[in-house]
Amino acid sequence: MPLTTTTAPRFVTVLVRGLLAGLVAGLLAGTFAYVAGEPHVDAAIAIEDAAAHADPTAGGHHHDDALVSRDGQRGGLFLATSLFGAAMGGLLATAYVLLCRRRRAYDDGRSGLLLAGAALLGVVIVPFVKYPANPPAVGDPATIDQRTGTYLLMVALGLVAVWAGSLGYRSVGGAAPLWLRAGAAVGGFLLVTGVAYVVLPSFQEVPDDFPATLLWDFRLASLGTQVVLWTGIGLLFAALMNQDGRRRAAIAAPST
């Protein structure tokens, strides 16, 4: 039976909700990055500038001569996270509509929340374990193209790993015990992830004298920014779709 407006929302309606959820979540993520991450960025830049002044041939960057000042970069942080969040919210909304059409059911945003969690796992956490974020002064400029390419490949393989886990969960069958389906999902996910971690190259470019505490504080702040972003997108999108579901139910209810 074809879908009607009573069984599934229109794509434009869902897309607007996804964009709105992503925009708000992006602003929240930008706030988190500003508070938790920017002090570590400033500290890393100070280390980089000190090394550049001590050895001008080392190839350090002089941030005083940068095209965009640090104040401009801080302001642009909110713009970047809000635009990125809106884009990710739009992609989430598109995937949600496709999922609803496949299931031929409308679940008030619960699938959107699940999709956001899957994106956080596949797009953020899986690549982070292999290639954690590095602050300024860490990384060889000569390998930036290779590092970028392998990171994007890791993101794609992270999504494949999530898909493999979902496939393993469904392949066992609905009559199987929950623990067996969960085990198949974890097994499929870990299989793809493990192969990707072994096959893809590693980059050990952190200077021996770089403060370990600063490095990990920066990495945790970077991961936390992504967690705030995707958690916010999932929760806000689910709340908006749940509100839309109640409105639809009220309209479809027979008048007394």
PEJOVEN-V303763 format. One record per pair of residues at least 24 apart in sequence whose ideal C-beta (glycine too) atoms are under 10 Angstrom apart, sorted by the first residue. I is the first residue (numbers start at 1). J is the second residue. D is the distance in Angstrom with one decimal. If there is no record, write none. Layout:
# PEJOVEN-V303763
i: {I:I}
j: {J:J}
d: {D:D}
This chain:
# PEJOVEN-V303763
i: {1:2:3:3:3:3:3:5:5:5:6:6:6:6:6:7:7:7:7:7:7:7:8:8:8:8:8:8:8:8:8:9:9:9:9:9:9:9:9:9:9:10:11:11:11:11:11:11:11:12:12:13:13:13:13:13:14:14:14:14:14:14:14:14:14:14:14:14:14:15:15:15:15:15:15:15:15:16:16:16:16:17:17:17:17:17:17:17:17:17:17:17:17:17:17:18:18:18:18:18:18:18:18:18:18:18:18:18:18:18:18:18:18:19:19:19:19:19:19:19:19:19:20:20:20:20:20:20:21:21:21:21:21:21:21:21:21:21:21:21:21:21:21:21:21:21:21:21:22:22:22:22:22:22:22:22:22:22:22:22:22:22:22:22:22:22:22:22:23:23:23:23:23:23:23:23:23:23:23:24:24:24:24:24:24:24:24:24:25:25:25:25:25:25:25:25:25:25:25:25:25:25:25:25:25:25:26:26:26:26:26:26:26:26:26:26:26:26:26:26:26:26:27:27:27:27:27:27:27:27:28:28:28:28:28:28:28:28:28:28:29:29:29:29:29:29:29:29:29:29:29:29:29:29:29:29:29:30:30:30:30:30:30:30:30:30:30:30:30:30:31:31:31:31:31:32:32:32:32:32:32:32:32:32:33:33:33:33:33:33:33:33:33:33:33:33:34:34:34:34:34:34:35:36:36:36:36:36:36:36:36:37:37:37:37:37:37:37:37:37:37:37:38:38:38:38:38:39:39:39:39:40:40:40:40:40:40:40:40:40:40:40:40:41:41:41:41:41:41:41:41:41:42:42:42:42:43:43:43:43:43:43:43:43:44:44:44:44:44:44:44:44:44:44:44:45:45:45:45:46:46:47:47:47:47:47:47:47:47:47:48:48:48:48:48:49:49:50:51:51:51:51:52:59:59:59:60:60:61:61:61:63:77:81:81:81:84:85:85:85:85:85:85:86:88:88:88:88:88:88:89:89:89:89:89:89:89:91:91:91:92:92:92:92:92:92:92:93:93:93:93:95:96:96:96:100:106:106:106:106:106:107:107:107:107:108:108:108:108:108:108:108:108:108:108:109:109:109:109:109:109:109:109:109:109:109:109:110:110:110:110:110:111:111:111:112:112:112:112:112:112:112:112:112:112:113:113:113:113:113:113:113:113:113:113:114:114:114:115:115:115:115:115:115:116:116:116:116:116:116:116:116:116:116:117:117:117:117:118:118:118:118:118:118:118:118:119:119:119:119:119:119:119:119:120:120:120:120:120:120:120:120:121:121:121:121:121:121:121:121:122:122:122:122:122:122:122:122:122:122:122:122:122:122:123:123:123:123:123:123:123:123:124:124:124:124:124:124:124:124:124:125:125:125:125:125:125:126:126:126:126:126:126:126:126:126:126:126:126:126:127:127:127:127:127:127:127:127:127:127:127:128:128:128:128:128:128:129:129:129:129:129:130:130:130:130:130:130:130:130:130:130:131:131:131:131:131:132:132:132:132:132:132:132:132:133:133:133:133:133:133:133:133:133:134:134:134:134:134:134:134:134:135:135:135:135:135:135:135:135:135:136:137:137:137:137:137:138:138:138:138:138:138:138:139:139:139:139:140:140:142:143:143:143:146:146:147:147:147:150:150:150:150:151:151:153:153:153:154:154:154:154:156:157:157:157:157:157:157:157:158:158:158:158:159:160:160:160:160:160:161:161:161:161:161:161:161:161:161:162:162:162:162:163:163:163:164:164:164:164:164:164:165:165:165:165:165}
j: {104:104:100:101:104:105:106:248:251:252:106:248:249:251:252:100:101:104:105:106:248:252:97:100:101:103:104:105:106:107:248:93:96:97:100:106:109:241:244:245:248:97:93:94:96:97:98:100:101:93:97:93:97:240:241:244:90:92:93:94:96:97:100:109:112:237:240:241:244:89:90:91:92:93:94:96:97:89:90:93:240:89:92:93:96:109:112:236:237:238:239:240:241:243:244:86:87:88:89:90:91:92:93:94:95:96:97:112:233:236:237:240:241:85:86:87:88:89:90:92:93:237:86:89:93:236:237:240:85:86:88:89:90:92:93:109:112:116:232:233:234:235:236:237:238:239:240:241:81:82:83:84:85:86:87:88:89:90:91:92:93:116:229:230:232:233:236:237:81:82:83:84:85:86:87:89:90:233:236:82:85:86:89:232:233:236:237:240:81:82:84:85:86:88:89:116:228:229:230:231:232:233:234:235:236:237:78:79:80:81:82:83:84:85:86:87:88:89:228:229:232:233:78:79:81:82:85:86:229:232:81:82:85:225:228:229:231:232:233:236:77:78:80:81:82:84:85:224:225:226:227:228:229:230:231:232:233:74:76:77:78:79:80:81:82:84:85:225:228:229:77:78:81:225:228:81:221:224:225:226:227:228:229:232:74:77:78:80:81:221:222:224:225:226:228:229:74:75:77:78:81:225:221:217:218:220:221:222:224:225:228:77:133:135:217:218:219:220:221:222:224:225:70:73:74:77:221:214:217:218:221:135:136:213:214:215:216:217:218:219:220:221:222:70:73:74:77:135:136:218:221:222:70:74:135:136:135:136:137:211:213:214:217:218:134:135:136:137:138:210:211:214:215:217:218:70:135:136:137:136:137:135:136:137:138:207:209:210:211:214:135:136:137:138:210:136:137:137:137:207:209:210:137:140:141:142:136:137:136:137:141:136:225:225:228:229:229:228:229:230:232:233:236:233:116:119:123:229:230:233:116:229:232:233:234:236:237:115:119:233:116:118:119:230:233:234:237:233:237:240:241:119:237:238:241:241:241:244:245:248:249:238:241:242:245:238:239:241:242:243:244:245:246:248:249:234:235:236:237:238:239:240:241:242:243:244:245:234:238:241:242:245:237:238:241:233:234:235:236:237:238:239:240:241:242:231:233:234:235:236:237:238:239:241:242:166:234:238:162:230:233:234:237:238:229:230:231:232:233:234:235:236:237:238:162:230:231:234:158:159:162:163:165:166:230:234:158:159:162:226:229:230:233:234:162:226:227:229:230:231:233:234:158:159:161:162:165:189:193:230:154:155:156:157:158:159:160:161:162:163:165:189:192:193:154:155:156:158:159:162:226:230:155:158:222:223:225:226:227:229:230:158:193:223:226:227:230:154:155:157:158:159:160:161:162:189:192:193:196:197:151:152:153:154:155:156:157:158:196:200:226:154:158:219:222:223:226:154:158:193:197:223:154:157:158:193:196:197:200:201:202:203:155:200:201:202:203:206:215:216:218:219:220:222:223:215:218:219:220:221:222:223:225:226:203:205:206:210:215:218:219:222:206:210:214:215:217:218:219:221:222:218:206:207:210:214:215:205:206:207:210:214:215:218:203:205:206:207:203:205:205:201:203:205:201:203:201:203:205:200:201:202:203:200:203:196:199:200:193:196:197:200:196:192:193:195:196:197:199:200:189:192:193:196:192:189:192:193:195:196:188:189:190:191:192:193:194:195:196:188:189:192:193:188:189:192:188:189:190:191:192:193:189:190:191:192:193}
d: {7.8:9.3:8.1:6.5:6.6:9.6:8.9:8.1:9.5:9.6:8.5:6.8:9.4:8.3:5.4:8.5:9.8:7.0:7.2:5.7:9.2:9.8:7.5:4.9:6.7:9.4:7.8:7.9:5.1:10.0:9.7:9.7:9.1:7.6:7.7:6.8:9.8:7.4:6.2:8.4:7.7:8.7:8.0:7.7:9.7:5.1:9.4:9.9:9.5:9.7:9.9:9.2:9.5:9.8:9.4:7.1:9.8:9.4:4.7:8.2:6.1:5.3:8.3:9.3:8.5:8.8:9.1:7.3:8.4:8.8:6.0:9.9:9.8:4.8:7.0:9.5:7.9:9.7:9.3:8.1:9.0:8.2:9.8:6.5:9.2:8.6:8.8:8.5:6.2:9.8:9.4:4.3:6.3:9.1:7.1:8.4:9.8:8.6:4.1:5.3:7.8:5.3:2.7:7.6:9.2:7.2:9.2:7.7:7.9:9.3:5.8:8.5:9.1:9.1:5.0:8.5:9.7:5.3:5.2:9.7:7.2:9.8:8.1:7.2:9.7:7.6:8.5:6.9:8.2:8.8:9.4:4.9:9.7:7.8:8.2:9.6:8.5:9.1:7.4:5.3:8.2:8.2:3.7:4.0:8.5:8.2:6.1:9.1:10.0:8.3:9.1:8.1:4.1:4.4:6.8:5.3:2.2:6.6:8.6:7.2:8.5:10.0:8.3:9.7:8.4:5.3:8.2:7.9:9.7:5.4:8.3:9.9:5.9:4.5:9.7:6.9:9.9:9.6:9.4:8.4:7.6:9.2:8.8:6.7:8.6:5.8:9.9:10.0:8.7:8.8:9.8:4.8:8.9:8.2:7.0:9.2:7.4:5.4:7.6:7.7:3.0:4.4:8.4:8.3:6.0:8.6:8.1:9.1:8.3:4.4:3.8:6.9:5.9:2.3:6.3:8.9:8.0:8.1:9.5:6.4:8.0:8.4:6.4:9.8:7.0:5.2:7.4:10.0:9.8:8.8:8.5:9.5:8.3:9.5:5.6:7.5:9.0:5.0:9.6:9.1:9.5:9.3:9.8:4.8:8.5:8.3:6.4:8.9:5.1:7.4:8.7:4.6:3.8:8.7:9.3:6.8:9.2:9.8:9.7:5.4:4.1:8.1:7.5:3.6:6.4:9.3:8.3:8.0:9.2:8.9:9.3:7.7:8.6:9.5:8.4:8.9:7.9:6.1:5.4:9.7:8.8:4.7:8.5:9.6:9.7:6.0:8.8:9.3:6.5:6.9:7.9:8.3:4.4:9.5:8.3:9.2:6.6:9.7:6.0:7.4:9.2:9.5:8.9:8.5:9.5:8.1:4.2:9.1:6.0:7.5:9.3:8.6:9.4:9.1:8.8:6.8:9.8:9.2:3.8:6.4:8.0:6.4:8.9:8.9:6.2:7.5:8.6:9.7:8.6:9.4:8.8:6.2:9.8:9.6:6.0:8.8:9.6:5.2:4.1:9.0:9.2:6.0:9.0:8.6:8.5:9.1:9.6:6.2:6.7:7.2:8.8:9.8:7.3:9.6:9.8:9.4:8.0:9.5:9.7:8.1:10.0:5.6:8.7:8.4:8.8:3.6:4.5:5.3:7.4:8.3:9.0:6.5:8.5:10.0:6.6:7.7:8.2:5.1:7.4:9.4:9.0:8.6:8.1:5.2:9.4:9.0:9.0:7.0:7.6:7.8:8.7:5.1:3.6:8.8:9.9:9.2:8.7:9.2:6.8:8.5:9.0:9.8:9.1:9.6:7.0:9.8:9.4:7.5:7.4:8.7:9.4:8.4:9.7:7.4:9.4:7.0:7.7:9.8:5.7:9.1:7.6:6.6:9.9:9.6:8.8:7.3:8.7:7.2:7.6:6.2:9.2:9.6:9.4:5.3:9.8:8.3:6.6:9.3:8.3:9.8:6.0:9.9:7.0:8.9:6.1:7.8:6.3:9.7:7.1:9.9:9.2:8.6:7.6:9.7:7.8:9.8:8.6:9.2:6.6:7.7:10.0:9.5:8.4:9.4:8.2:7.6:9.6:5.7:4.5:8.8:7.8:3.8:8.0:9.2:9.2:8.8:9.4:9.5:6.0:3.6:7.1:7.0:3.0:5.1:8.8:8.1:7.3:10.0:6.5:8.4:8.4:9.8:10.0:8.9:8.9:8.4:6.5:9.6:9.5:4.5:5.4:9.8:8.9:6.1:9.7:9.5:9.2:4.5:7.0:9.9:7.3:4.3:9.4:9.1:9.7:9.7:8.1:9.2:9.9:9.8:9.4:7.6:8.8:9.9:9.4:5.2:7.3:8.8:5.2:2.9:8.0:9.5:7.0:8.2:9.4:7.5:8.5:6.3:9.8:8.2:4.9:8.7:8.7:7.7:9.5:9.7:9.3:8.1:8.2:9.7:9.8:5.8:8.2:8.4:9.8:7.1:6.7:8.5:4.0:7.2:9.1:7.9:7.4:9.3:8.2:5.8:8.7:8.2:9.8:9.1:10.0:7.6:9.0:8.6:3.9:4.4:7.9:6.2:3.9:8.1:9.2:9.0:9.9:9.4:9.8:5.6:9.4:6.0:6.7:8.8:8.2:8.0:8.7:8.1:9.6:7.2:9.6:4.4:7.3:8.5:6.7:7.7:9.9:7.8:8.4:8.6:9.7:7.0:7.9:7.4:3.4:8.5:9.6:6.0:8.0:8.8:9.1:5.8:7.8:8.9:6.1:8.8:9.3:4.3:5.2:9.5:8.5:5.6:9.3:9.9:10.0:9.3:9.3:7.9:8.0:5.6:7.8:9.3:9.5:8.3:7.6:9.9:5.5:9.3:9.0:8.9:7.4:5.5:6.6:9.8:7.5:9.7:9.5:8.5:10.0:8.4:7.3:9.9:8.8:8.6:9.2:4.7:9.2:7.7:7.7:9.7:6.9:5.4:9.4:8.6:3.8:7.4:9.3:9.3:9.0:7.6:7.2:9.4:7.6:7.6:7.7:9.0:9.7:8.5:7.1:6.9:9.1:4.3:8.2:9.5:8.7:9.3:9.5:7.4:6.8:9.7:9.9:6.5:5.4:7.0:6.3:9.8:7.1:8.7:7.7:5.1:8.3:9.8:8.0:5.1:9.9:9.7:6.4:7.1:7.8:8.0:9.2:5.8:8.5:5.4:6.2:9.2:8.0:9.2:9.7:8.2:9.6:6.7:9.7:6.4:8.7:6.1:9.3:6.5:7.6:8.2:4.1:9.1:8.9:7.8:9.6:8.6:7.4:7.7:9.7:9.7:5.5:9.2:9.9:8.1:7.8:5.0:7.9:8.1:3.9:4.6:9.1:9.1:7.1:9.3:6.7:8.7:9.4:8.5:9.1:8.3:3.9:6.0:9.1:6.6:4.7:8.7:3.5:8.3:9.1:8.2:9.2}
